[in-house]
């Protein structure tokens, strides 16, 4: 069962975790495109994997606008409707 992280821990690490995670789409010429897994981030920042996962999930909710989630659902729905053999 996950435990809640305290506000101080969240405030201290939320930006670093966001920058290191796979949650952001990015392209920077000459740099690797892959973000780090929660386990890799935890190892780098000296945190528990569960803490990183909890912080990342909260940051994703805060940083990714609702419209992006809704647009993604619409896009998936349209792809399903276009799939060969679908009515």
C-alpha positions, 0 to 999 in steps of 0.5 A: 500500500503506497504511503503519502509523501510529505509536503516538504519532500514533494516540494523539494523534489517535484521539479527534479523528478519531472525533468528526469521522468518519461512523462515529458515529450522532448527533443533536444538535438544531440541528447538522449530522448529517454527519461529515467524510470522511477527506480533510476530517478530514486537511485540518482536522488537518494529516494525510495522508488515508491516516493518517486512514483508518488511524487511523479504521479502528483506532478503529472496531474499538476503539469499536464493540462486536462485538455491533453488527456481529453485530446489523447482520448479523442485521438485514440477513439478516432484511430479505433473507428478508422481501424481496418475491419471496424464498422 
